[in-house]
Amino acid sequence: MNDTADIGIFDLAIGFSVLAIPLLLFLYYRIRLVKDLFISVIRMIVQLMLVAAYLEWIFEMNNPWINSLWVFIMVLIGAGTIVHRIGLEWRVFIVPFIMAGLLSMIIIDGFFLGVVIRLDYFFDARYFIPISGMVLGNSIHHNIVGLTTYFEGLSKRKELYYFILTNNGNRKKAIRPYIQEALVKGLNPLLANMSVMGLISLPGMMTGQILGGASPVTAIKYQVMIMIAIFAGCTMILIMSILYSNLLVFDTYGNIKFSHKQPKG
């Protein structure tokens, strides 16, 4: 198959012109998103240019320590984003979220790269970094939803927790309704997306592989694999984040000892 067609600078400029449509709508309806639009587009361009520069260097070096360090940085940024968006205390919850992300990535990467794809070089940057990034990137949104549901539930419905705890004396049973609700709300959007994939949405990874010259069959195999990895990874990161956080949320008597601020808008 032919190589991917390149996009010239002039063609890229033409592509940006389509932003005139939302820009005109914002101005017409006096929606205060014009500044945000320009800031977002500029940040996107700068960030992606930097990504292209250092990923090219990382791919060229293809060093296991450098690749692992970059995945750790992605886990750290993801954990920090989740803590910030949920409205939790950074010093208390950043470590549990990092632990959840790292352990989940070890399991996911170990299984899919080592067992399913069976790479000769496990830390190959062209597989190790993109797959880790897709799992972590997708987990952020679903973890924010799920963890917000969990911590808000504990904060706003303490009476239910203490009622169950008082009646059976088992903290695991007392927090089960909150975990159930967190998993349902956190993972339902991902399940819905998976159920219509190929009918309503054309997955980005599959499209990218086809544009890169891979056959549609190979692209579909990788897309199925990455979606399974994303769902398993999101589930593990969410449940591990909850379980590790519980070590700090409750005291030795089962009392709730944390305060939950309003999530960041």
C-alpha positions as CSV (number, residue, x, y, z in Angstrom):
1,M,0.0,0.0,0.0
2,N,1.1,3.6,-0.6
3,D,2.8,5.6,2.1
4,T,0.7,8.2,4.0
5,A,0.2,11.4,2.0
6,D,2.0,14.3,3.7
7,I,0.2,17.6,4.5
8,G,2.0,20.7,3.3
9,I,2.2,24.0,5.3
10,F,-0.2,25.7,2.9
11,D,-2.6,22.8,3.1
12,L,-2.3,22.9,6.9
13,A,-3.2,26.6,6.9
14,I,-6.3,25.8,4.7
15,G,-7.3,23.1,7.3
16,F,-7.2,25.7,10.1
17,S,-9.6,27.9,8.1
18,V,-12.5,25.6,9.0
19,L,-12.3,27.1,12.6
20,A,-13.9,30.2,11.1
21,I,-17.3,28.3,11.4
22,P,-17.3,27.9,15.2
23,L,-15.5,31.3,15.6
24,L,-18.3,33.0,13.7
25,L,-21.0,31.1,15.7
26,F,-19.3,32.2,19.0
27,L,-19.3,35.8,17.9
28,Y,-22.9,35.7,16.6
29,Y,-24.3,34.2,19.8
30,R,-21.9,36.2,22.0
31,I,-20.4,33.0,23.5
32,R,-17.2,33.8,25.5
33,L,-15.2,31.0,24.0
34,V,-13.2,32.9,21.4
35,K,-10.2,33.5,23.7
36,D,-10.3,29.9,24.9
37,L,-10.4,28.6,21.4
38,F,-7.3,30.6,20.4
39,I,-5.5,29.6,23.6
40,S,-6.4,25.9,23.1
41,V,-5.3,25.8,19.5
42,I,-2.0,27.5,20.2
43,R,-1.3,25.2,23.1
44,M,-2.2,22.2,21.0
45,I,0.2,23.2,18.3
46,V,3.1,24.0,20.6
47,Q,2.6,20.8,22.7
48,L,2.3,18.6,19.7
49,M,5.4,20.1,18.1
50,L,7.3,19.4,21.3
51,V,5.9,15.9,21.4
52,A,7.0,15.3,17.8
53,A,10.5,16.5,18.7
54,Y,11.1,14.4,21.8
55,L,9.2,11.3,20.6
56,E,11.5,11.3,17.5
57,W,14.5,11.4,19.9
58,I,13.0,8.7,22.2
59,F,12.1,6.4,19.2
60,E,15.7,6.8,17.9
61,M,17.3,6.1,21.2
62,N,14.8,3.2,22.0
63,N,16.3,2.8,25.4
64,P,14.4,0.7,28.0
65,W,15.2,3.1,30.8
66,I,14.2,6.2,28.9
67,N,11.0,4.6,27.6
68,S,10.1,3.4,31.1
69,L,10.8,6.9,32.5
70,W,8.5,8.5,29.9
71,V,5.7,6.1,30.8
72,F,6.3,6.9,34.5
73,I,6.0,10.6,33.7
74,M,2.7,10.0,31.9
75,V,1.4,8.1,35.0
76,L,2.6,11.0,37.2
77,I,0.8,13.6,35.0
78,G,-2.3,11.5,34.8
79,A,-2.5,11.0,38.6
80,G,-1.9,14.7,39.2
81,T,-4.6,15.6,36.8
82,I,-7.1,13.3,38.5
83,V,-6.3,14.7,42.0
84,H,-6.7,18.2,40.7
85,R,-9.9,17.7,38.8
86,I,-11.6,15.7,41.6
87,G,-10.7,18.3,44.3
88,L,-8.7,16.1,46.6
89,E,-5.7,16.9,48.8
90,W,-2.6,16.5,46.6
91,R,-0.2,15.3,49.4
92,V,-2.6,12.7,50.5
93,F,-3.9,11.1,47.3
94,I,-1.2,11.5,44.7
95,V,0.8,8.4,45.9
96,P,-2.2,6.0,45.8
97,F,-3.1,7.2,42.3
98,I,0.5,6.8,41.1
99,M,0.7,3.3,42.6
100,A,-2.6,2.4,40.9
101,G,-1.4,3.7,37.5
102,L,2.0,2.0,37.7
103,L,0.7,-1.4,38.8
104,S,-2.0,-1.3,36.2
105,M,0.4,-0.4,33.4
106,I,2.8,-3.2,34.5
107,I,0.0,-5.7,34.2
108,I,-1.5,-4.3,30.9
109,D,1.9,-3.8,29.1
110,G,3.2,-7.1,30.4
111,F,0.2,-9.0,29.1
112,F,-0.5,-7.3,25.8
113,L,3.1,-6.6,24.7
114,G,4.7,-9.7,26.2
115,V,1.9,-12.3,25.7
116,V,-0.4,-11.1,22.9
117,I,1.9,-9.2,20.5
118,R,5.0,-11.1,21.8
119,L,7.6,-8.4,20.9
120,D,11.2,-9.5,20.6
121,Y,12.1,-6.3,22.4
122,F,9.5,-5.6,25.1
123,F,10.4,-1.9,25.5
124,D,10.2,-1.1,21.8
125,A,9.2,2.6,21.9
126,R,6.9,2.3,18.9
127,Y,4.6,-0.1,20.8
128,F,5.4,0.5,24.5
129,I,4.9,4.2,24.6
130,P,1.8,4.6,22.3
131,I,-0.1,1.7,23.9
132,S,0.7,2.9,27.4
133,G,-0.3,6.4,26.4
134,M,-3.6,5.3,25.0
135,V,-4.5,3.3,28.1
136,L,-3.5,6.1,30.5
137,G,-5.1,8.8,28.4
138,N,-8.4,7.1,28.2
139,S,-8.3,6.2,31.9
140,I,-8.1,9.9,33.0
141,H,-11.7,10.8,32.0
142,H,-13.3,7.6,33.3
143,N,-11.3,7.7,36.5
144,I,-12.3,11.3,37.2
145,V,-16.0,10.4,36.7
146,G,-15.7,7.2,38.8
147,L,-13.6,8.6,41.6
148,T,-15.7,11.8,41.8
149,T,-18.8,9.6,42.2
150,Y,-17.1,7.5,44.9
151,F,-15.7,10.4,47.0
152,E,-18.8,12.5,46.6
153,G,-20.9,9.5,47.7
154,L,-18.9,9.0,50.8
155,S,-19.0,12.7,51.6
156,K,-22.7,13.3,51.0
157,R,-24.1,10.0,52.1
158,K,-22.1,9.2,55.2
159,E,-25.3,8.1,57.0
160,L,-25.7,5.1,54.6
161,Y,-22.1,4.0,55.2
162,Y,-22.4,4.2,58.9
163,F,-25.8,2.5,58.9
164,I,-24.4,-0.5,57.0
165,L,-21.2,-0.5,59.1
166,T,-23.1,-0.4,62.4
167,N,-25.4,-3.3,61.3
168,N,-22.8,-5.7,60.0
169,G,-19.5,-4.4,61.3
170,N,-17.8,-5.0,57.9
171,R,-16.2,-2.0,56.2
172,K,-15.9,-3.8,52.9
173,K,-19.7,-4.4,52.8
174,A,-20.3,-0.8,53.9
175,I,-18.3,0.8,51.0
176,R,-19.5,-1.7,48.4
177,P,-22.5,0.4,47.2
178,Y,-20.2,3.4,46.7
179,I,-17.7,1.3,44.7
180,Q,-20.5,-0.2,42.6
181,E,-21.8,3.2,41.7
182,A,-18.3,4.5,40.9
183,L,-17.6,1.6,38.6
184,V,-20.9,1.9,36.8
185,K,-20.7,5.6,36.2
186,G,-17.0,5.6,35.4
187,L,-17.1,2.7,32.9
188,N,-20.5,3.0,31.3
189,P,-19.4,5.7,28.8
190,L,-16.5,3.4,27.7
191,L,-18.8,0.4,27.3
192,A,-21.2,2.6,25.2
193,N,-18.3,3.7,23.0
194,M,-17.2,0.1,22.5
195,S,-20.7,-1.0,21.6
196,V,-21.0,1.4,18.7
197,M,-17.4,1.3,17.5
198,G,-17.3,0.9,13.7
199,L,-21.0,1.8,13.3
200,I,-21.0,5.4,14.6
201,S,-17.3,6.1,15.4
202,L,-14.3,5.1,13.4
203,P,-11.5,4.5,15.9
204,G,-8.4,6.7,15.8
205,M,-5.9,4.0,16.1
206,M,-7.4,1.9,13.2
207,T,-7.6,5.0,11.0
208,G,-4.0,6.0,11.8
209,Q,-2.7,2.5,10.9
210,I,-4.7,2.4,7.7
211,L,-3.3,5.9,6.7
212,G,0.2,4.5,7.7
213,G,-0.1,1.7,5.1
214,A,-1.4,-1.2,7.2
215,S,-4.1,-3.5,5.9
216,P,-7.6,-2.9,7.3
217,V,-7.6,-6.4,8.8
218,T,-4.4,-5.8,10.7
219,A,-5.6,-2.4,11.8
220,I,-8.9,-3.9,13.1
221,K,-6.9,-6.5,15.1
222,Y,-4.9,-3.9,16.8
223,Q,-7.9,-1.7,17.4
224,V,-9.8,-4.6,19.1
225,M,-6.7,-5.3,21.2
226,I,-6.2,-1.7,22.3
227,M,-9.8,-1.3,23.2
228,I,-9.7,-4.4,25.4
229,A,-6.4,-3.1,26.9
230,I,-8.1,0.3,27.5
231,F,-11.1,-1.1,29.2
232,A,-9.1,-3.5,31.4
233,G,-6.7,-0.7,32.2
234,C,-9.4,1.8,33.1
235,T,-11.1,-0.7,35.3
236,M,-7.9,-1.7,37.1
237,I,-6.7,1.9,37.6
238,L,-10.1,2.9,38.9
239,I,-10.6,0.1,41.4
240,M,-6.9,0.2,42.6
241,S,-7.2,4.0,43.1
242,I,-10.2,3.4,45.3
243,L,-8.6,0.6,47.3
244,Y,-5.3,2.4,47.8
245,S,-7.1,5.6,48.7
246,N,-9.2,3.7,51.3
247,L,-6.0,3.2,53.3
248,L,-6.0,6.9,53.9
249,V,-9.7,7.7,53.8
250,F,-10.7,5.6,56.9
251,D,-9.1,5.3,60.3
252,T,-8.6,2.1,62.2
253,Y,-12.2,2.2,63.5
254,G,-13.7,2.6,60.0
255,N,-14.5,6.3,60.5
256,I,-14.3,8.6,57.4
257,K,-11.5,11.0,58.0
258,F,-11.2,13.0,54.7
259,S,-12.9,16.2,53.4
260,H,-13.9,16.4,49.8
261,K,-13.8,19.8,48.0
262,Q,-15.9,20.6,45.0
263,P,-14.5,19.1,41.7
264,K,-12.6,21.6,39.5
265,G,-14.7,23.0,36.7
